[in-house]
Structures are given as structure tokens and as C-alpha cells.
Amino acid sequence: VQLVESGGGLVQAGGSLRLSCAASGSIVSINAMGWYRQAPGKQRELVAAFTRSGSTNYADSVKGRCTISRDNAKNTVYLQMNSLKLEDAAVYYCNAEIVTNRYRGLYWGEGTQVTVSS
């Protein structure tokens, strides 16, 4: 199983980015999927995610500015980020709880860098 993120880059404060994360491999089901981020010197934190029940969780810092969505047919989750702030700069990681024929576990992507300039 692999999680591959894309869509990061350099954006001015106030701008927008759309991140994508596609899961591939011998996937039976995806129980939960979402986005975390880690800025230099800080702990990795939840940004937004779909829970096992299908509901969404958002960090307070991104509520109203970010929207998580998914395409189940493509095993892909998206993060639309608007009104980006300097403090949104971080490496964004995709995370998913995935069931295969033999295993259920948590998987991480390698991350995509988001840089916000003033």
C-alpha cells in the first residue's frame, strides 16, 4: 500500500492550494483518511480527516478555511486550503487506516511541502 501526496508548493498569504492523496495497492477498504501537518520544531498535528464513521474532523485553526473531500472510487482524499496564513506552512502528510487482505494498519505518505510567503 502506498499513499502519494501532491499539490504542495509556494503560495502567497491569502492564496489557495489543493492537496491530493491517492492510496494504491491491495486495498480492501479504507476506514479513515486525512491530513496532518508538521512545521519545523513542532509536533505533527491533525489538519482534517474523515473518521471511521464518515464524519469529518478539522483543527480549530483551519475551520472555515479548509475543506476535506474524497473520491472513494479513486481512493483519493483532497484538502482544499483557502486564505492561507504564514502559520499554515508545513509539510503536509496523508494518513489512512487501510485494510488489506492480510493486515489492517495505519499508513503515511511521504509528505508534501506547503510554503506560505508574505
TIFIFI-880167 format. One record per residue: x, y, z of N, C-alpha, C in turn; residue number from 1; residue in three letters. Coordinates in nm, 3 decimals. Layout:
<pts>
PT     nxx     nyy     nzz    caxx    cayy    cazz     cxx     cyy     czz num residuo
PT       X       Y       Z       X       Y       Z       X       Y       Z NUM     ALA
...
</pts>
This chain:
<pts>
PT     nxx     nyy     nzz    caxx    cayy    cazz     cxx     cyy     czz num residuo
PT   0.085  -0.120   0.000   0.000   0.000   0.000   0.088   0.123   0.000   1     VAL
PT   0.050   0.220  -0.081   0.121   0.348  -0.086   0.023   0.462  -0.079   2     GLN
PT   0.066   0.568  -0.013  -0.006   0.694  -0.014   0.083   0.796  -0.082   3     LEU
PT   0.032   0.859  -0.184   0.112   0.956  -0.258   0.042   1.090  -0.257   4     VAL
PT   0.110   1.188  -0.198   0.054   1.323  -0.190   0.103   1.407  -0.308   5     GLU
PT   0.024   1.506  -0.342   0.063   1.603  -0.443  -0.010   1.733  -0.418   6     SER
PT   0.036   1.838  -0.482  -0.034   1.965  -0.475   0.030   2.070  -0.388   7     GLY
PT   0.134   2.034  -0.316   0.201   2.133  -0.235   0.278   2.233  -0.320   8     GLY
PT   0.327   2.337  -0.256   0.404   2.435  -0.330   0.414   2.565  -0.254   9     GLY
PT   0.454   2.667  -0.325   0.471   2.801  -0.269   0.350   2.885  -0.306  10     LEU
PT   0.293   2.950  -0.206   0.177   3.034  -0.229   0.187   3.156  -0.141  11     VAL
PT   0.133   3.266  -0.187   0.130   3.387  -0.105   0.023   3.376   0.001  12     GLN
PT   0.044   3.444   0.109  -0.057   3.451   0.214  -0.188   3.502   0.153  13     ALA
PT  -0.296   3.435   0.191  -0.426   3.468   0.134  -0.463   3.383   0.015  14     GLY
PT  -0.366   3.310  -0.037  -0.390   3.226  -0.153  -0.448   3.091  -0.118  15     GLY
PT  -0.457   3.006  -0.220  -0.519   2.875  -0.204  -0.432   2.765  -0.263  16     SER
PT  -0.448   2.648  -0.207  -0.385   2.528  -0.260  -0.481   2.412  -0.244  17     LEU
PT  -0.467   2.316  -0.332  -0.544   2.192  -0.319  -0.449   2.075  -0.316  18     ARG
PT  -0.450   2.004  -0.206  -0.366   1.886  -0.191  -0.446   1.761  -0.227  19     LEU
PT  -0.376   1.665  -0.282  -0.438   1.536  -0.314  -0.355   1.425  -0.253  20     SER
PT  -0.423   1.319  -0.216  -0.356   1.200  -0.166  -0.426   1.078  -0.222  21     CYS
PT  -0.352   0.999  -0.296  -0.408   0.880  -0.357  -0.347   0.756  -0.293  22     ALA
PT  -0.433   0.666  -0.253  -0.389   0.538  -0.197  -0.393   0.432  -0.305  23     ALA
PT  -0.291   0.348  -0.307  -0.287   0.242  -0.407  -0.232   0.115  -0.344  24     SER
PT  -0.259   0.004  -0.409  -0.213  -0.125  -0.359  -0.330  -0.219  -0.340  25     GLY
PT  -0.305  -0.324  -0.263  -0.407  -0.427  -0.242  -0.503  -0.384  -0.130  26     SER
PT  -0.584  -0.288  -0.163  -0.673  -0.226  -0.065  -0.809  -0.295  -0.066  27     ILE
PT  -0.851  -0.340   0.050  -0.987  -0.393   0.065  -1.081  -0.279   0.104  28     VAL
PT  -1.039  -0.200   0.199  -1.120  -0.086   0.240  -1.032   0.017   0.308  29     SER
PT  -1.080   0.140   0.308  -1.014   0.249   0.380  -1.109   0.296   0.489  30     ILE
PT  -1.069   0.279   0.613  -1.157   0.310   0.725  -1.158   0.457   0.760  31     ASN
PT  -1.043   0.519   0.749  -1.030   0.661   0.782  -0.916   0.717   0.699  32     ALA
PT  -0.924   0.846   0.672  -0.822   0.905   0.586  -0.821   1.054   0.608  33     MET
PT  -0.702   1.111   0.612  -0.698   1.253   0.635  -0.560   1.312   0.623  34     GLY
PT  -0.549   1.434   0.673  -0.428   1.513   0.658  -0.375   1.559   0.793  35     TRP
PT  -0.245   1.548   0.806  -0.173   1.603   0.920  -0.066   1.697   0.865  36     TYR
PT  -0.011   1.777   0.953   0.098   1.864   0.912   0.201   1.878   1.023  37     ARG
PT   0.322   1.907   0.982   0.429   1.926   1.079   0.516   2.041   1.032  38     GLN
PT   0.522   2.143   1.117   0.609   2.258   1.093   0.741   2.235   1.166  39     ALA
PT   0.845   2.300   1.123   0.976   2.282   1.189   0.968   2.311   1.338  40     PRO
PT   1.020   2.219   1.417   1.023   2.237   1.561   0.891   2.211   1.631  41     GLY
PT   0.792   2.167   1.555   0.661   2.143   1.615   0.619   1.998   1.595  42     LYS
PT   0.523   1.956   1.676   0.472   1.821   1.663   0.377   1.811   1.544  43     GLN
PT   0.366   1.691   1.493   0.271   1.667   1.387   0.130   1.682   1.444  44     ARG
PT   0.043   1.749   1.368  -0.091   1.775   1.417  -0.195   1.745   1.309  45     GLU
PT  -0.313   1.711   1.355  -0.424   1.687   1.264  -0.465   1.817   1.198  46     LEU
PT  -0.490   1.811   1.068  -0.547   1.923   0.996  -0.695   1.895   0.970  47     VAL
PT  -0.720   1.786   0.903  -0.857   1.747   0.870  -0.859   1.599   0.835  48     ALA
PT  -0.969   1.534   0.867  -0.975   1.391   0.839  -1.119   1.342   0.834  49     ALA
PT  -1.137   1.236   0.758  -1.260   1.158   0.763  -1.240   1.050   0.867  50     PHE
PT  -1.335   1.037   0.959  -1.326   0.934   1.061  -1.382   0.803   1.008  51     THR
PT  -1.376   0.701   1.091  -1.431   0.570   1.053  -1.580   0.579   1.024  52     ARG
PT  -1.648   0.667   1.092  -1.793   0.680   1.072  -1.828   0.763   0.949  53     SER
PT  -1.725   0.825   0.890  -1.751   0.907   0.773  -1.767   1.054   0.803  54     GLY
PT  -1.766   1.088   0.930  -1.774   1.229   0.964  -1.637   1.293   0.946  55     SER
PT  -1.634   1.424   0.956  -1.508   1.496   0.937  -1.465   1.566   1.065  56     THR
PT  -1.336   1.571   1.083  -1.276   1.646   1.192  -1.183   1.751   1.134  57     ASN
PT  -1.186   1.868   1.190  -1.097   1.975   1.148  -1.026   2.034   1.269  58     TYR
PT  -0.902   2.072   1.249  -0.834   2.150   1.352  -0.901   2.286   1.361  59     ALA
PT  -0.910   2.340   1.482  -0.974   2.470   1.500  -0.906   2.577   1.415  60     ASP
PT  -0.776   2.562   1.397  -0.700   2.663   1.325  -0.734   2.670   1.177  61     SER
PT  -0.798   2.566   1.123  -0.828   2.567   0.979  -0.978   2.567   0.949  62     VAL
PT  -1.059   2.560   1.052  -1.204   2.559   1.029  -1.246   2.684   0.955  63     LYS
PT  -1.329   2.664   0.856  -1.375   2.776   0.775  -1.283   2.811   0.661  64     GLY
PT  -1.163   2.759   0.663  -1.067   2.789   0.556  -1.031   2.665   0.474  65     ARG
PT  -1.046   2.549   0.532  -1.007   2.426   0.465  -1.126   2.332   0.454  66     CYS
PT  -1.127   2.256   0.347  -1.234   2.158   0.326  -1.171   2.028   0.279  67     THR
PT  -1.205   1.921   0.349  -1.158   1.789   0.308  -1.269   1.721   0.228  68     ILE
PT  -1.231   1.653   0.123  -1.327   1.581   0.041  -1.260   1.453  -0.008  69     SER
PT  -1.339   1.365  -0.067  -1.279   1.240  -0.111  -1.353   1.185  -0.233  70     ARG
PT  -1.280   1.100  -0.303  -1.335   1.026  -0.415  -1.310   0.879  -0.383  71     ASP
PT  -1.411   0.812  -0.334  -1.394   0.673  -0.291  -1.354   0.582  -0.406  72     ASN
PT  -1.403   0.610  -0.523  -1.371   0.526  -0.639  -1.223   0.532  -0.672  73     ALA
PT  -1.161   0.643  -0.638  -1.019   0.662  -0.668  -0.932   0.646  -0.545  74     LYS
PT  -0.992   0.612  -0.432  -0.916   0.602  -0.306  -0.833   0.728  -0.282  75     ASN
PT  -0.895   0.840  -0.306  -0.824   0.968  -0.300  -0.896   1.064  -0.206  76     THR
PT  -0.816   1.136  -0.132  -0.870   1.240  -0.046  -0.804   1.372  -0.085  77     VAL
PT  -0.880   1.479  -0.073  -0.834   1.611  -0.112  -0.842   1.707   0.008  78     TYR
PT  -0.759   1.806   0.005  -0.767   1.912   0.104  -0.759   2.045   0.030  79     LEU
PT  -0.871   2.114   0.028  -0.875   2.247  -0.031  -0.845   2.348   0.080  80     GLN
PT  -0.739   2.424   0.060  -0.698   2.521   0.161  -0.709   2.661   0.102  81     MET
PT  -0.787   2.743   0.167  -0.807   2.881   0.123  -0.759   2.978   0.230  82     ASN
PT  -0.742   3.101   0.190  -0.700   3.206   0.284  -0.579   3.161   0.365  83     SER
PT  -0.480   3.108   0.296  -0.365   3.052   0.366  -0.291   3.159   0.445  84     LEU
PT  -0.242   3.118   0.561  -0.169   3.205   0.650  -0.024   3.157   0.660  85     LYS
PT   0.061   3.246   0.708   0.202   3.209   0.724   0.215   3.085   0.812  86     LEU
PT   0.130   3.077   0.912   0.139   2.965   1.006   0.088   2.833   0.949  87     GLU
PT   0.035   2.836   0.829  -0.006   2.710   0.764   0.113   2.640   0.697  88     ASP
PT   0.225   2.708   0.689   0.342   2.649   0.625   0.389   2.527   0.705  89     ALA
PT   0.404   2.417   0.634   0.444   2.291   0.698   0.457   2.184   0.591  90     ALA
PT   0.505   2.070   0.634   0.495   1.951   0.549   0.361   1.884   0.581  91     VAL
PT   0.284   1.860   0.479   0.152   1.801   0.496   0.160   1.652   0.460  92     TYR
PT   0.112   1.572   0.554   0.117   1.427   0.539  -0.023   1.369   0.528  93     TYR
PT  -0.036   1.276   0.439  -0.160   1.200   0.429  -0.150   1.077   0.521  94     CYS
PT  -0.261   1.045   0.583  -0.266   0.932   0.675  -0.393   0.853   0.649  95     ASN
PT  -0.384   0.723   0.655  -0.504   0.643   0.631  -0.497   0.512   0.709  96     ALA
PT  -0.611   0.470   0.755  -0.624   0.335   0.813  -0.681   0.248   0.702  97     GLU
PT  -0.600   0.153   0.660  -0.634   0.075   0.542  -0.637  -0.073   0.576  98     ILE
PT  -0.736  -0.140   0.520  -0.748  -0.284   0.536  -0.707  -0.351   0.405  99     VAL
PT  -0.612  -0.445   0.416  -0.575  -0.526   0.301  -0.622  -0.669   0.327 100     THR
PT  -0.583  -0.759   0.241  -0.624  -0.898   0.260  -0.565  -0.958   0.388 101     ASN
PT  -0.454  -0.903   0.432  -0.383  -0.965   0.544  -0.363  -0.874   0.664 102     ARG
PT  -0.395  -0.748   0.650  -0.349  -0.654   0.752  -0.440  -0.533   0.757 103     TYR
PT  -0.454  -0.481   0.877  -0.518  -0.351   0.893  -0.421  -0.262   0.968 104     ARG
PT  -0.389  -0.150   0.910  -0.293  -0.066   0.977  -0.297   0.077   0.930 105     GLY
PT  -0.215   0.157   0.992  -0.204   0.299   0.958  -0.089   0.320   0.861 106     LEU
PT  -0.116   0.397   0.760  -0.017   0.427   0.659   0.002   0.577   0.648 107     TYR
PT   0.124   0.616   0.615   0.158   0.756   0.598   0.220   0.778   0.460 108     TRP
PT   0.190   0.892   0.402   0.261   0.932   0.282   0.393   0.997   0.320 109     GLY
PT   0.469   1.033   0.219   0.599   1.093   0.244   0.591   1.243   0.270 110     GLU
PT   0.479   1.301   0.242   0.459   1.442   0.271   0.477   1.531   0.151 111     GLY
PT   0.410   1.644   0.156   0.424   1.746   0.052   0.440   1.881   0.121 112     THR
PT   0.535   1.957   0.074   0.570   2.083   0.139   0.474   2.194   0.097 113     GLN
PT   0.424   2.265   0.196   0.345   2.387   0.170   0.422   2.504   0.229 114     VAL
PT   0.454   2.599   0.145   0.526   2.719   0.188   0.438   2.840   0.161 115     THR
PT   0.424   2.922   0.262   0.340   3.041   0.250   0.428   3.164   0.267 116     VAL
PT   0.425   3.252   0.170   0.508   3.372   0.174   0.422   3.495   0.204 117     SER
PT   0.487   3.592   0.262   0.414   3.715   0.297   0.411   3.813   0.181 118     SER
</pts>
